Amino acid sequence: MKYTRDQMKAELLAEAEVLINELLDWHEATPAPTLTQIEDAILRLRKRLSQRMAEVVLRDQKATQPAPGPLCPTCQKEMRYKGMKEVMVESRLGTLRIERGYYYCGRCRSGLFPPR
């Protein structure tokens, strides 16, 4: 499903608001934090926001849509589309939760999450 810019923006703004509230809650609950404590709190929240931003943008890419009939890397027969599956991907931003089309080869009994 293709999302509009406004839908994506609304989702990201809602996430940012949650994280800002978490920061302010932490600030109210932490008397006289050091600069290092403040930095650590902000870096944790920044990481979560960065990951969420990447997930939203990736979700909207064509790469999340089913790719037409990839060939099995082992037997070179066309693989069967099994639907969208969630996969965890390690990136420079941390662990991202994304959905990809999942394909299965009954002959080789192997699965594939093509990037596109």
Number of C-alpha atoms within 10 A of each C-alpha: 9 11 13 10 10 9 11 15 14 12 14 16 13 12 16 19 11 13 18 15 12 15 17 11 11 14 14 10 10 12 8 10 12 10 9 9 12 15 12 12 15 16 12 12 18 16 14 19 19 14 18 20 20 17 16 17 11 17 19 16 13 14 15 22 18 20 17 12 12 19 16 21 14 10 11 10 15 15 23 18 18 12 13 16 13 12 14 11 11 10 10 8 15 14 15 20 17 17 19 23 22 21 25 20 20 12 11 13 8 13 17 18 19 14 12 14
